[in-house]
Amino acid sequence: DDGEEYRWMSSEAIVFNPMPERKLVEVQIAVFGVYGAELPMLNCFFDGVPANILRERSATGGPLLLKLQAPKDKAPLSCDMLRIESMVSASPATLEGLSDHRLLSIAVSQIAFSYAE
C-alpha cells in the first residue's frame, strides 16, 4: 500500500450525483486495484443510460483512470445516479483461503463528476 486511500467495491455500486440539476459531461473513476483480474471489466449506467468507458493508464504508475461518458446522442445529460456493475469479483476466502468473505472487485481511490458550463 502506497498510502493511497481507497475503498473496495463489491460486484456493484450506486454513486449519487452530487449536483443532479446540472448537465453531466463525464465521470472519472481512479481505480487503485482490481481483485481477481488484471483490468476491470465494468458496465456503467447513468440512470439506466449505458456509459461509454475509456481507460487511461497513468504514465507515472498511478491509478488506472476510467472516463465514463454518455453516448454522443445523449450528452451532456442529467442524471441522479451512476450504477457500476463489475463482471469480475471474488472473495479472498474463496480465492486465497483467507477469513475475509467480502466480495471484492475494484479498489476506487477517487470519483470526480464533470459538468457542462
VMD Tcl script that draws the C-alpha trace (Angstrom):
set ca {
  {0.00 0.00 0.00}
  {1.48 3.35 -1.15}
  {-0.53 5.45 1.33}
  {-3.26 5.85 -1.32}
  {-6.75 5.88 0.21}
  {-9.30 3.64 -1.50}
  {-12.48 1.66 -0.95}
  {-13.17 -1.80 -2.31}
  {-16.35 -2.12 -4.33}
  {-18.34 -5.34 -4.30}
  {-19.88 -6.60 -7.55}
  {-21.98 -3.43 -7.93}
  {-22.29 0.07 -6.57}
  {-24.52 3.13 -6.79}
  {-22.92 6.60 -6.72}
  {-25.30 9.53 -6.31}
  {-24.63 12.59 -8.46}
  {-23.81 15.45 -6.05}
  {-25.37 18.02 -8.46}
  {-28.20 16.25 -10.33}
  {-29.63 19.58 -11.53}
  {-26.53 20.18 -13.70}
  {-25.82 18.54 -17.08}
  {-23.17 15.85 -16.70}
  {-20.33 15.56 -19.24}
  {-18.12 12.87 -17.68}
  {-17.37 10.90 -14.53}
  {-13.76 9.94 -13.82}
  {-13.02 6.97 -11.58}
  {-9.48 6.33 -10.33}
  {-9.03 2.56 -9.89}
  {-6.24 1.74 -7.46}
  {-6.53 -2.03 -7.86}
  {-8.55 -4.87 -9.33}
  {-9.26 -8.06 -7.37}
  {-9.18 -11.33 -9.29}
  {-8.28 -9.80 -12.67}
  {-5.68 -7.62 -14.37}
  {-8.13 -5.00 -15.68}
  {-11.61 -4.01 -14.53}
  {-14.49 -5.30 -16.62}
  {-17.38 -2.95 -15.91}
  {-20.80 -1.95 -17.15}
  {-21.81 1.56 -16.07}
  {-25.11 3.40 -16.39}
  {-26.30 6.98 -15.89}
  {-29.90 6.46 -14.65}
  {-30.13 3.42 -16.95}
  {-28.33 5.02 -19.95}
  {-25.24 2.92 -20.78}
  {-21.95 4.80 -20.38}
  {-19.02 4.66 -22.77}
  {-15.91 3.69 -20.79}
  {-12.45 4.92 -21.77}
  {-9.34 3.63 -19.95}
  {-6.18 5.65 -19.39}
  {-3.13 4.18 -17.68}
  {-1.08 6.74 -15.73}
  {2.42 7.28 -17.13}
  {3.68 7.69 -13.54}
  {2.35 4.33 -12.35}
  {-0.65 5.87 -10.55}
  {-4.20 4.54 -10.57}
  {-5.93 3.47 -13.76}
  {-8.29 6.26 -14.83}
  {-11.72 5.33 -16.19}
  {-13.61 8.06 -18.02}
  {-17.35 7.40 -18.20}
  {-19.25 9.38 -20.80}
  {-22.82 9.38 -22.07}
  {-23.40 8.27 -25.66}
  {-22.84 11.18 -28.08}
  {-26.57 11.47 -28.89}
  {-27.42 11.90 -25.18}
  {-24.51 14.08 -23.95}
  {-24.49 16.10 -21.83}
  {-27.18 14.51 -19.71}
  {-28.96 14.96 -16.42}
  {-28.86 12.04 -14.01}
  {-29.44 11.28 -10.35}
  {-27.08 8.33 -10.05}
  {-24.33 6.28 -11.61}
  {-24.63 2.49 -11.38}
  {-21.41 0.49 -11.67}
  {-21.50 -3.27 -12.26}
  {-18.35 -5.39 -12.23}
  {-18.29 -8.56 -14.31}
  {-15.30 -9.78 -12.27}
  {-15.38 -10.10 -8.49}
  {-14.14 -12.61 -5.94}
  {-13.81 -13.25 -2.24}
  {-10.39 -13.54 -0.53}
  {-11.86 -16.52 1.37}
  {-12.58 -18.33 -1.89}
  {-9.57 -17.17 -3.91}
  {-6.87 -17.28 -1.24}
  {-8.34 -19.33 1.61}
  {-8.43 -16.29 3.92}
  {-11.08 -15.48 6.53}
  {-12.24 -12.38 4.59}
  {-15.58 -13.28 2.98}
  {-16.23 -9.87 1.36}
  {-16.93 -9.84 -2.37}
  {-14.31 -7.53 -3.94}
  {-13.95 -6.19 -7.48}
  {-12.23 -2.79 -7.85}
  {-10.48 -0.52 -5.36}
  {-11.69 3.03 -6.04}
  {-9.48 5.90 -4.89}
  {-11.42 8.80 -6.42}
  {-14.65 9.64 -8.27}
  {-15.00 13.06 -9.94}
  {-18.07 14.44 -11.74}
  {-17.53 16.95 -14.57}
  {-20.38 19.20 -15.68}
  {-21.22 21.30 -18.75}
  {-20.71 25.06 -18.35}
}
mol new
graphics top color blue
foreach p $ca { graphics top sphere $p radius 0.5 }
foreach p [lrange $ca 0 end-1] q [lrange $ca 1 end] { graphics top cylinder $p $q radius 0.2 }
display resetview
